């Protein structure tokens, strides 16, 4: 399982101890049967995709132009 970072610890303090067990169960279900290495790789890939999509969002383009412009950007 992935170790808790600073923000996760703060979050757990805010929500209270009564919910931690349920959150741990949900976390275990989300990662399924991935190994620790696979979990770390998944996080890295999702982070990279998030950065990519966030950069597109920040371009603030009209939706009718978005697909073509992103496609051009990927293939340039």
C-alpha positions in Angstrom: 0.0 0.0 0.0 1.2 3.5 -0.7 2.6 5.5 2.3 0.6 8.5 3.5 2.1 11.9 2.6 1.8 15.0 4.7 -1.4 16.2 3.1 -3.1 12.8 3.6 -2.2 12.9 7.3 -3.7 16.4 7.6 -6.8 15.2 5.8 -7.2 12.2 8.2 -6.9 14.5 11.2 -9.7 16.7 9.7 -12.1 13.9 8.9 -11.7 12.1 12.2 -10.5 8.6 13.2 -14.0 7.0 12.8 -13.7 7.2 9.0 -10.1 6.0 8.6 -11.0 2.3 8.4 -13.6 2.8 5.7 -11.1 5.0 3.7 -8.5 2.3 4.0 -10.9 -0.3 2.8 -11.8 1.9 -0.2 -8.2 2.5 -0.9 -7.5 -1.2 -1.0 -10.4 -1.8 -3.4 -9.2 1.0 -5.7 -5.7 -0.4 -6.1 -7.0 -3.9 -6.5 -4.3 -6.5 -7.0 -1.6 -4.0 -8.1 1.8 -4.5 -6.6 3.5 -1.6 -4.8 5.6 -1.0 -7.9 2.6 -1.0 -10.1 0.8 1.5 -7.8 3.8 3.8 -8.0 3.9 3.5 -11.8 0.1 4.2 -12.0 0.5 7.3 -9.9 3.3 8.6 -12.2 1.2 7.9 -15.3 -1.9 9.5 -13.9 0.1 12.5 -12.8 1.6 12.9 -16.3 -1.9 12.7 -17.9 -3.3 15.2 -15.4 -0.5 17.7 -16.2 -1.2 17.2 -19.9 -5.0 17.7 -19.6 -4.5 20.6 -17.2 -2.3 22.4 -19.8 -5.1 21.9 -22.3 -7.7 23.3 -19.9 -5.5 26.3 -19.3 -5.5 27.1 -23.0 -9.1 28.1 -22.6 -10.1 27.3 -26.2 -13.5 27.1 -27.7 -14.7 23.5 -27.6 -15.3 23.4 -31.3 -11.5 24.0 -31.9 -10.2 22.0 -29.0 -10.0 18.5 -30.5 -8.2 19.6 -33.7 -5.8 21.9 -31.9 -4.8 19.2 -29.4 -4.5 16.6 -32.1 -2.1 19.0 -34.0 -0.2 19.6 -30.9 0.3 15.8 -30.2 1.4 15.2 -33.8 3.8 18.1 -34.2 
